[in-house]
Amino acid sequence: MTLEYQTIQNFYRNKKAQRSNLPLINHIDEALQILDWMSASDIAKRAFCLHPIFQADSDFLENWDKDFVGINPKVILLAVEYRSVANEYLSLRKISSLDEIRLSPIEEVNMMLVADKIQNRKDFEIYHEGTHERSKELKEYFLNWLQRLEVTEKVYQQFKDRLVNAKLV
């Protein structure tokens, strides 16, 4: 277990997602599995673990000046770059072209985005689609991100099936 994983476990504690009632750490666990399947670098996996600590403005404000002793500064940089790219296109934003979705010049960040959007879409389809008040917009949002990240529907379904069938340790 990495220091970054321990850090996110402490950050999440025993919190659960409202609608699915799944532990929030499940998002990290499943995305790490996807990153493994993609042969992502160790630094990308470590950064993915930390991204929720910086994702929301309130969390970023609370944590930006903490000393993350023992954590490679590049991990923090990737997590913050992830925040920057991901937060530019959220589900409330309307776009007229996929080109409006900025990707990172750093491949590790784009791989983190792929893992995040696949995992989030999978949960959306299982727990929210058709029942969430913004279901239509959220479906379009996930499709837009995955298209922009050049993840085909076939590849998405393969990852989704593997996640659903995986026994995560």
C-alpha positions in Angstrom: 0.0 0.0 0.0 1.5 3.3 -1.1 1.7 6.4 1.0 -0.7 8.1 -1.4 -3.2 5.4 -1.0 -3.0 5.6 2.8 -3.4 9.4 2.4 -6.7 9.1 0.5 -7.9 6.4 2.8 -7.4 8.9 5.7 -9.0 11.7 3.7 -12.1 9.6 2.9 -12.3 7.7 6.2 -15.5 5.7 6.1 -17.5 8.1 3.8 -19.9 6.7 1.3 -21.4 7.9 -1.9 -24.9 9.2 -1.4 -26.8 7.4 -4.1 -24.8 4.1 -4.4 -23.9 3.9 -0.7 -20.5 2.5 -1.9 -17.4 3.6 0.1 -15.7 6.5 -1.7 -12.5 4.6 -1.8 -14.2 2.3 -4.3 -13.7 4.9 -6.9 -9.9 4.9 -6.3 -9.7 1.1 -6.2 -11.6 0.6 -9.5 -9.7 3.4 -11.2 -6.4 2.0 -10.0 -7.5 -1.4 -11.5 -8.2 0.4 -14.9 -4.8 2.1 -14.7 -3.2 -1.2 -14.1 -4.9 -2.7 -17.1 -3.7 0.3 -19.2 -0.2 -0.2 -18.0 -0.1 3.3 -16.5 3.0 4.4 -14.7 3.3 4.1 -11.0 3.4 7.9 -10.7 0.1 8.2 -12.5 -1.5 5.7 -10.1 -0.1 7.5 -7.1 -1.3 10.9 -8.4 -4.8 9.4 -9.0 -4.9 8.4 -5.4 -4.3 12.0 -4.3 -6.5 13.8 -6.9 -9.7 14.0 -4.7 -7.7 15.9 -2.1 -7.2 18.7 -4.6 -10.3 18.3 -6.9 -12.9 20.6 -5.3 -12.0 24.2 -4.6 -12.7 23.8 -0.9 -10.5 20.7 -0.7 -7.7 22.4 -2.7 -7.9 25.5 -0.4 -7.7 23.3 2.7 -4.9 21.1 1.5 -2.6 23.1 -0.9 -0.2 24.1 1.8 0.1 20.8 3.7 3.4 19.1 3.9 3.0 15.8 2.1 6.1 14.3 3.6 7.5 11.3 1.6 5.4 12.0 -1.5 7.2 12.8 -4.7 6.5 16.4 -5.8 5.8 15.1 -9.3 2.8 13.1 -7.9 1.4 16.4 -6.4 2.0 18.2 -9.7 0.2 15.5 -11.7 -2.8 15.6 -9.2 -3.0 19.4 -9.6 -2.7 19.2 -13.4 -5.5 16.6 -13.3 -7.6 19.0 -11.2 -7.0 21.8 -13.7 -8.0 19.8 -16.8 -10.9 17.9 -15.2 -12.4 21.0 -13.7 -12.5 22.9 -17.1 -15.2 20.6 -18.4 -17.8 19.6 -15.8 -21.2 18.3 -16.5 -22.9 21.7 -16.2 -20.9 23.2 -19.1 -22.4 23.0 -22.5 -20.0 22.6 -25.4 -20.5 22.8 -29.2 -17.4 20.7 -30.1 -15.3 18.0 -28.4 -12.3 20.2 -29.2 -13.5 22.5 -26.4 -12.4 19.8 -23.9 -8.8 20.5 -23.1 -6.5 17.5 -22.6 -3.2 17.6 -20.7 0.1 17.7 -22.5 1.1 15.1 -19.9 0.1 11.6 -20.9 -0.2 10.3 -17.3 -2.8 12.9 -16.6 -4.8 11.9 -19.7 -4.6 8.2 -18.6 -5.9 9.3 -15.1 -8.8 11.0 -16.9 -9.6 7.9 -18.9 -9.6 5.8 -15.7 -11.8 8.3 -13.9 -14.3 8.7 -16.7 -14.7 5.0 -17.3 -15.2 4.3 -13.6 -17.6 7.2 -13.1 -19.6 6.3 -16.2 -19.8 2.7 -15.0 -21.2 3.8 -11.6 -23.5 6.3 -13.3 -25.0 3.5 -15.5 -25.5 1.2 -12.6 -26.7 3.6 -9.9 -28.0 6.8 -11.5 -29.0 6.5 -15.2 -32.7 7.1 -15.6 -33.2 8.1 -12.0 -30.9 11.1 -11.6 -32.6 14.4 -12.4 -29.7 15.3 -14.8 -29.4 11.8 -16.3 -29.5 13.0 -19.9 -26.8 15.7 -19.3 -24.6 13.3 -17.4 -24.8 10.6 -20.1 -23.7 13.2 -22.7 -20.9 14.4 -20.4 -19.4 10.9 -20.1 -19.7 10.2 -23.8 -18.1 13.5 -24.6 -15.1 12.9 -22.3 -14.5 9.4 -23.5 -14.8 10.4 -27.2 -12.3 13.3 -26.5 -10.0 10.8 -24.8 -10.3 8.5 -27.8 -11.9 5.7 -25.8 -14.3 3.8 -28.1 -17.5 2.4 -26.9 -16.1 -1.1 -27.3 -13.1 -0.4 -25.1 -15.4 1.3 -22.5 -17.6 -1.8 -22.4 -14.6 -4.1 -22.0 -13.3 -2.1 -19.1 -16.8 -1.9 -17.6 -17.3 -5.7 -17.9 -13.9 -6.3 -16.3 -14.7 -4.0 -13.4 -18.1 -5.6 -12.8 -16.6 -9.0 -12.9 -13.4 -8.2 -11.0 -12.7 -9.2 -7.4 -10.8 -6.2 -6.1 -8.6 -6.9 -3.2 
